Amino acid sequence: MSADLANPRLVADVALAAEHAGWDGVFVWDHLWNRTMVPFADPFVTLAAVAMATERVVIGTMVTALPRRRTQLVAQSTTSLDRLSSGRMVLGLGLGVDSYGEYSVFDEPAVDDRARAAALDAGIGLLEEMLAGEPVAGAGGRVTTPAGVQQPRVPIWIAGRSGRSAGPRRVRRHGLEGLALVDADSWTPQHVTTALSAGELAAGEIDVALVGGSHPDSGALGAAGATWCIPEILPGATAAEALAIAATPPG
């Protein structure tokens, strides 16, 4: 096991290596522990370090488990990062999972997928208002965070599992900007078209990020509507391994 990637300074070095190698984005997980039970660093603090170390790459959470976070603090952190990075922030959102006890160990109320889905939908509605930097009815008409660089607000991507429709339907329902798909060993154009169809979305209408796995034909994936192919640096990677992966130009 390695806790190297729990160091925001190291992740910033990895991000800089990726930028120099020609990668277009750097995204971080939002977990307390990974599957090896080694703790993670806070994603928003880590992205602040990445924002300061880089100039070009898009940065973001992949993804933030909104049901176990305070929506108003997520909005504040997200807009702050957008301003710090000069408009490069993307906010990825999802239900989160309890595989590592991130809900149950702390007696969080959203104990199952149905409860977490309801909390996520309620949070998205508030976030859309808060991130716009306008008065928020649910906050007594107060402005909760200054507007970010990107207008009308920071883009929001929703996590979805390959072959399931909840993520794409949530993107459509809330009118959001992207879908981050996970859970495929090797991505095909059919994965993309199936997801878009499930949300009644057209290719080119939203960003579609294919996270993890392999991307054997990026041209065909792009033609189907994918806009991001995102390989993962997996839990347990050492600093040297992570830097080597980041420094390898995208194929």
N, C-alpha and C positions, 0 to 999 in steps of 0.2 A: 504494500500500500504506500501511496505517496500523498503528502499534503502540500506538495510544492505549489499546486495551482490554487491553494487557498490564500496565496500571497498576492494582493492586488498589484504590487510593483512588478512581480514576475509576469502576471497576465498582461500588463501594459507593455512589457518587453516583447511578449508573444504577439500582441496586436501590432506593434511597430514592425516586427519582422514580417508579419502577414501583409501589411501595407506596402512595404518595400518589395515584396515578392509579387504584388499585383492582385491580391485578393480585394474584394469589394466591400466586405463587411466582417465584423467581429461581434459575436453574440455570446452571452453568458447564461448559464443555467440559474434558476432561482430555487435552490434547495438548501435545507439545513445540513443534510448529510447526503453523500452519494451511496451507491450500492455497496461500497466497501466499508461504510459507516465512518469514513473520514469526513470531518466537517468542511463545508464550503465557506468561502468569503461572502460577505454581503454583495449582491449583484450591483446595487446602485453605487456603492463606494468603489467597487471594482471598475465600473464603467466610467466613473469620474477620472480614475487614473488613466484608463484607456483614452478618454477624450483629450486629456492633456498631453498624452504621448504621441497622438496621431493627428493628421490633418485632413484626410480624405475618406477613410473607410466609414461606412454606416455602422452604427453601434446599437445594441439593443438587448433586451432580455428575451430569452428563448426557453421557457416563458415564465412570467410572473404568475404565481398562484394567488390570484386576487382574493379568493375567499378566506385566506389566512393573513391578509394584510389590511391595514386601514386605507380605504380608498383615497381619503384626502391626503395622506402622506405619500401614497404612490403618485398622485397627481403632482404634488409638490416636487418630489424627486425627479419625476419624468421631465417636467418643464425645466427644472434647474439643469438637467443634463442636456436638454435640447439647446439651451442658451450657452452652456459651457462648451458644447461641441460645434457651435455655429450652425445648428440645424441638421444634425446627423442622426438624431435619436429615433428609434422605433420601439414602441412598447408592445411586446408580445404578452398575451394573456391566456390563461388556461384554468382548468378546475383545480389542478394540483392532484397529487395522489398521496395515499397514506402508506405506501410501501415501506417507508423508513420511519413511520410513526410521527410524521410531521404534524398531523392533526391529533391523533389519538393520545400520544404521549402528553400533550398539553391540554387535553379535554376541550379541544376546539369544537364549537357547536355543529359545524358542517361536516358531519361524520360519514356521509355517503355521497355518491355521485349526484343523486337527485338534489340533495340539500346544497351541495357545492355549485351545481348548475344554477339554482335559483339565486344564490349569493352572487355568482359571477354576473348574471344578467342584470341584477339590481346595481351592482357596482359599475358595470359598463355605462349604464344610463347616467350615473353621477359623474363618471370620469369624462364623458364627452362634454358635459357642461364645464367641469372644472378646468380641463385642459385648454379650453377656448379662452380662458382668462376673463370671463364675463361673470356677472353676478349669478349665483347658484341658488335656485329656489329652495333646494333641500338644505342649504346652509344659511337660512335666514336672509337670503338676498346678498350675502357677502361674496366678494371675490376671494377665492381660496388660494390662487397662485397667479403670478403674472403670466401673460401670454408668452408662448414660446416663439422661436424663430419661424418654425414651420406653421403655415396657416392653412385652414382655420385652426389646426391643432396638430400635435404629434400623431403620425399614423399609428393605428392600432391593428395588430395582427392577432388572430385567434388560433389557438392550437386545435388540431383535429387528428384523429387516427385514421390511417389508411383503411378504406372500406367502410367507414362509419360516416353518418350524415350530420351528426350534431354540430361539428365545427363549421362546415360550410353553411348550414342553415343559420347558425348564430351570426356569421359574417353578413349574410343577407338581411336578417331580421334587424340588425343594428346599423346597417349601412356602413360597415367598416372597410378598411383598406387592404387587408391581407389575410391569408390563411397559411399557417405553418403546419405542414403535414409530417407526421412521424409514423414509425412502425412499419417500415418496409426494408427488406434486406437489399433489394435492387429495384430502383425506381423505373417505371415505364410510363409512356404517354397515357396508358389506360388509367393509371392511378390518378393522373391529373384530370382527365376528362370526366372520370367518375365523380371525383370530388366537386368539380365545378357544376356538373349536372345536378348533384344532390342539393346544392344551394341555389339552383336556378341562376347560375352565374356564367358569364361568357368569358372565353379566353381574352386576356388583355384588360378585363374590367377591374381586376384586383391583382395584387402581388400573390404569387403562390410559391412558398418556400418549401423545398423538399429536404428535410432535416435528417441527417444520419444516413446509413446505408451507402450504397454505391449508385453512381449516376453514369451508366455506361454510354448513353447517347444524349448528350446535353442539347444537341441541335433539335432532336425529335421532342425532347421534353419541353424545350422552349416553344416549339411550334404548337404544342398542345396547350400551352398557357403557363408553364412554369417560368418564374422569373429569377429564382434563386435555387442553386444547388449547394447545400451546406453540409460539408463533411464534419465529423465530430472528432474532437480530441477527448478520448474516453477517460473516465475516472481511473485513477491509478497511474496516469502518465507522469513521468518525471519531468523536471524542468528541461533537461536536454532533449527529451523526446518531443515535448510540446514545441520547443523552439525549432527543431528540425522539421516538424510537420508544417509549421507556419511559414518557414522559409522556402518551402517547396512551391514553386509557382503552380497556379491552378492548371489542370490538364484539360 
